[in-house]
């Protein structure tokens, strides 16, 4: 079986404007980075359903987003750099819907694992708010969708984006059935993610100082993050795969390398093999240097494609 790559051209319709880091070309960089890799199957992302969204976001928030999308131009949401244009909702709906579809494919045994190559990202979006370029919280919607499947009770969400996934934490901080582990630069936007933010014992934050580099990143996961997943023994692992910790990225200074993303992916795959028959689905979050995004995405997916 092949690693699934879930994507859709609707994700090119979301355009925050000239000079915005979450640019349309990000997706082309990711897809270009995967060219030539073997063991991949490409499938289109379906649209998320209202039922899937409403397991995570309030009904009022979903309707607010629908009302906010303009017929032309761009409108800011709760932050000036989080914008919508005609097509933004379709793009975000492909991300959330694509992750739900990928989860179903992996849980159904049609693929060993999957990478959802969509945009905009989602991990800053909470139950009733948008921020940080994010509209729907894709990984949270995917986690709740997974829990509708028989035998999937505990879901681990691992987030190695350089920014703390505050929205994901807010959604699950009182839910012991979902583990959230996040490595991120601190101080940095959004200003959350301290080690003492532990939820009901299901939140593990791994803040790293600017310039930490490979050794510190790998040590944080090896000492705290990966053991937390091992102890939790999930039925499914989801990954918020942001590549803005890369040494080339202009929005942060963690100085990670492609080899770090490959190492972490392999370590996560090992835990998936131990606890959930290898079931692992990742989705693109950040990553704002096109060259770094392409090479890091390739390292991540190449590791996934070697499952088994």
FIZA-645597 format. One line per 5 residues: their letters; for each residue x, y, z of C-alpha. Coordinates in nm, 3 decimals. Example, Ala and Ser with C-alpha at 12.3 -4.5 7.8 and 13.67 -1.06 7.14 Angstrom:
2
AS) 1.230:-0.450:0.780 | 1.367:-0.106:0.714
END
This chain:
308
XXXXX) 0.000:0.000:0.000 | 0.106:0.356:-0.069 | 0.121:0.665:0.148 | -0.172:0.886:0.054 | -0.119:1.247:-0.048
XXXXX) -0.447:1.436:-0.016 | -0.470:1.769:-0.199 | -0.705:1.992:-0.399 | -0.670:2.292:-0.628 | -0.939:2.475:-0.428
XXXXX) -0.661:2.538:-0.176 | -0.510:2.776:-0.432 | -0.819:2.998:-0.411 | -0.730:3.133:-0.067 | -0.516:3.441:-0.132
XXXXX) -0.437:3.673:0.162 | -0.263:3.914:-0.073 | 0.080:4.036:-0.188 | 0.354:4.001:0.072 | 0.152:3.776:0.300
XXXXX) 0.362:3.481:0.423 | 0.073:3.232:0.386 | 0.092:3.264:0.009 | -0.058:3.053:-0.267 | 0.288:2.938:-0.379
XXXXX) 0.333:2.744:-0.056 | 0.125:2.458:-0.190 | 0.314:2.447:-0.518 | 0.637:2.429:-0.317 | 0.511:2.133:-0.117
XXXXX) 0.382:1.943:-0.419 | 0.700:2.019:-0.611 | 0.906:1.890:-0.321 | 0.731:1.554:-0.344 | 0.806:1.504:-0.713
XXXXX) 0.996:1.186:-0.785 | 0.913:1.014:-0.456 | 0.795:0.657:-0.493 | 0.525:0.485:-0.292 | 0.274:0.770:-0.303
XXXXX) -0.089:0.780:-0.416 | -0.255:1.116:-0.483 | -0.625:1.165:-0.412 | -0.844:1.478:-0.408 | -0.967:1.622:-0.080
XXXXX) -1.345:1.633:-0.037 | -1.523:1.925:0.128 | -1.579:1.905:0.502 | -1.939:1.863:0.611 | -2.124:2.089:0.855
XXXXX) -2.162:1.790:1.086 | -1.785:1.737:1.094 | -1.716:2.107:1.160 | -1.976:2.129:1.435 | -1.808:1.857:1.639
XXXXX) -1.532:2.113:1.705 | -1.651:2.464:1.626 | -1.967:2.632:1.746 | -2.255:2.655:1.504 | -2.241:3.034:1.544
XXXXX) -1.872:3.041:1.444 | -1.933:2.835:1.131 | -2.216:3.063:1.025 | -2.004:3.371:1.104 | -1.725:3.247:0.875
XXXXX) -1.976:3.181:0.599 | -2.116:3.532:0.637 | -1.772:3.694:0.647 | -1.645:3.559:0.315 | -1.665:3.851:0.069
XXXXX) -1.791:3.845:-0.288 | -1.478:4.033:-0.390 | -1.160:4.166:-0.232 | -1.040:4.064:0.114 | -1.174:4.112:0.465
XXXXX) -0.981:4.075:0.794 | -1.120:3.849:1.062 | -1.025:3.864:1.431 | -0.668:3.961:1.340 | -0.556:4.192:1.062
XXXXX) -0.334:3.927:0.899 | -0.604:3.656:0.909 | -0.807:3.733:0.599 | -1.077:3.589:0.378 | -1.131:3.635:0.007
XXXXX) -1.374:3.465:-0.232 | -1.272:3.099:-0.218 | -1.117:3.101:0.130 | -1.393:2.886:0.277 | -1.363:2.629:0.000
XXXXX) -0.988:2.610:0.058 | -1.028:2.562:0.432 | -1.310:2.315:0.380 | -1.080:2.102:0.162 | -0.822:2.094:0.441
XXXXX) -1.063:1.980:0.710 | -1.249:1.752:0.470 | -0.923:1.613:0.337 | -0.806:1.522:0.683 | -1.136:1.350:0.765
XXXXX) -1.109:1.158:0.438 | -0.748:1.061:0.507 | -0.843:0.940:0.854 | -1.117:0.724:0.707 | -0.881:0.579:0.447
XXXXX) -0.614:0.491:0.702 | -0.860:0.353:0.957 | -1.026:0.152:0.681 | -0.696:-0.008:0.583 | -0.675:0.152:0.239
XXXXX) -0.341:0.317:0.324 | -0.077:0.281:0.596 | -0.059:0.657:0.652 | -0.131:0.988:0.481 | -0.017:1.347:0.439
XXXXX) -0.279:1.615:0.373 | -0.117:1.886:0.160 | -0.366:2.170:0.195 | -0.382:2.532:0.306 | -0.461:2.753:0.494
XXXXX) -0.330:2.604:0.821 | -0.561:2.542:1.115 | -0.400:2.492:1.454 | -0.453:2.848:1.583 | -0.829:2.833:1.531
XXXXX) -1.035:2.758:1.844 | -1.392:2.658:1.907 | -1.524:3.005:1.823 | -1.234:3.214:1.693 | -0.996:3.249:1.400
XXXXX) -0.641:3.375:1.424 | -0.290:3.313:1.298 | -0.395:3.263:0.931 | -0.633:2.982:1.042 | -1.007:2.942:0.977
XXXXX) -1.111:2.584:1.061 | -0.900:2.378:1.300 | -0.834:2.092:1.061 | -0.653:1.858:1.297 | -0.917:1.896:1.568
XXXXX) -1.196:1.823:1.320 | -1.002:1.517:1.205 | -0.956:1.396:1.562 | -1.327:1.419:1.640 | -1.410:1.248:1.312
XXXXX) -1.172:0.965:1.401 | -1.350:0.916:1.733 | -1.671:0.831:1.548 | -1.504:0.509:1.428 | -1.541:0.194:1.635
XXXXX) -1.234:0.128:1.848 | -1.088:0.479:1.815 | -1.119:0.632:2.159 | -0.781:0.792:2.224 | -0.622:1.025:1.967
XXXXX) -0.277:1.183:2.002 | -0.213:1.513:1.823 | 0.156:1.595:1.781 | 0.241:1.947:1.666 | 0.593:2.043:1.561
XXXXX) 0.501:2.375:1.398 | 0.726:2.651:1.531 | 0.420:2.834:1.668 | 0.219:2.691:1.957 | -0.107:2.531:1.848
XXXXX) -0.314:2.736:2.090 | -0.643:2.662:1.915 | -0.591:2.286:1.933 | -0.497:2.316:2.299 | -0.806:2.526:2.375
XXXXX) -1.035:2.274:2.206 | -0.902:1.970:2.392 | -0.758:2.099:2.720 | -1.044:1.949:2.922 | -1.068:1.623:2.728
XXXXX) -0.850:1.333:2.850 | -0.935:1.130:2.539 | -0.709:1.355:2.328 | -0.338:1.403:2.396 | -0.177:1.721:2.266
XXXXX) 0.201:1.756:2.246 | 0.352:2.071:2.097 | 0.711:2.180:2.042 | 0.742:2.548:1.957 | 0.963:2.852:1.987
XXXXX) 0.910:3.072:2.292 | 0.885:3.367:2.305 | 0.693:3.385:1.979 | 0.338:3.427:1.851 | 0.080:3.347:1.989
XXXXX) 0.245:3.376:2.331 | 0.097:3.058:2.478 | 0.238:2.709:2.531 | 0.420:2.725:2.865 | 0.508:2.395:3.034
XXXXX) 0.259:2.461:3.314 | -0.031:2.461:3.067 | -0.121:2.097:3.120 | -0.499:2.078:3.073 | -0.628:1.772:3.258
XXXXX) -0.288:1.608:3.226 | -0.332:1.566:2.851 | -0.132:1.872:2.737 | 0.247:1.860:2.705 | 0.415:2.179:2.585
XXXXX) 0.782:2.177:2.483 | 0.889:2.542:2.449 | 1.229:2.605:2.291 | 1.439:2.920:2.292 | 1.528:3.095:1.965
XXXXX) 1.837:2.940:1.809 | 1.789:2.608:1.992 | 1.873:2.400:1.687 | 1.858:2.028:1.620 | 1.994:1.895:1.948
XXXXX) 1.746:2.082:2.167 | 1.450:1.999:1.945 | 1.528:1.629:1.937 | 1.604:1.620:2.310 | 1.270:1.780:2.399
XXXXX) 1.080:1.519:2.203 | 1.300:1.230:2.320 | 1.278:1.323:2.689 | 0.919:1.446:2.718 | 0.709:1.440:2.401
XXXXX) 0.761:1.087:2.273 | 0.741:0.924:2.620 | 0.411:1.108:2.678 | 0.272:0.952:2.360 | 0.403:0.611:2.461
XXXXX) 0.233:0.634:2.800 | -0.093:0.754:2.644 | -0.103:0.456:2.401 | -0.321:0.619:2.135 | -0.552:0.445:1.891
XXXXX) -0.452:0.696:1.621 | -0.181:0.960:1.581 | -0.242:1.288:1.400 | 0.039:1.530:1.322 | 0.020:1.906:1.278
XXXXX) 0.315:1.920:1.040 | 0.437:2.276:1.033 | 0.779:2.327:0.876 | 0.844:2.682:0.997 | 1.094:2.556:1.255
XXXXX) 1.322:2.514:0.951 | 1.648:2.707:0.957 | 1.548:2.900:0.644 | 1.211:3.019:0.774 | 1.170:3.399:0.800
XXXXX) 0.912:3.399:1.082 | 1.110:3.213:1.349 | 1.458:3.115:1.463 | 1.456:2.753:1.581 | 1.714:2.651:1.318
XXXXX) 1.584:2.298:1.255 | 1.703:2.100:0.954 | 1.539:1.860:0.711 | 1.701:1.574:0.898 | 1.519:1.677:1.217
XXXXX) 1.181:1.645:1.049 | 1.281:1.306:0.910 | 1.401:1.191:1.255 | 1.087:1.308:1.430 | 0.862:1.152:1.166
XXXXX) 1.039:0.818:1.207 | 1.010:0.835:1.586 | 0.637:0.911:1.560 | 0.594:0.626:1.313 | 0.761:0.391:1.559
XXXXX) 0.509:0.488:1.826 | 0.226:0.442:1.578 | 0.357:0.094:1.500 | 0.370:0.012:1.871 | 0.025:0.135:1.967
XXXXX) -0.207:0.174:1.669 | -0.101:-0.055:1.385 | 0.096:0.226:1.222 | -0.212:0.448:1.182 | -0.081:0.801:1.134
XXXXX) -0.215:1.100:0.942 | -0.039:1.436:0.912 | -0.155:1.769:0.775 | 0.038:2.074:0.662 | 0.043:2.369:0.900
XXXXX) 0.305:2.646:0.865 | 0.628:2.686:0.672 | 0.698:3.016:0.498 | 1.027:2.981:0.315 | 0.942:2.806:-0.009
XXXXX) 1.271:2.621:-0.046 | 1.273:2.510:0.316 | 0.908:2.411:0.297 | 0.970:2.197:-0.010 | 1.271:2.014:0.129
XXXXX) 1.126:1.962:0.478 | 0.795:1.835:0.338 | 0.988:1.594:0.120 | 1.186:1.465:0.420 | 0.863:1.414:0.617
XXXXX) 0.676:1.234:0.337 | 0.976:1.027:0.232 | 0.989:0.891:0.587 | 0.615:0.820:0.582 | 0.645:0.634:0.251
XXX) 0.888:0.390:0.402 | 0.627:0.253:0.646 | 0.686:-0.114:0.710
END
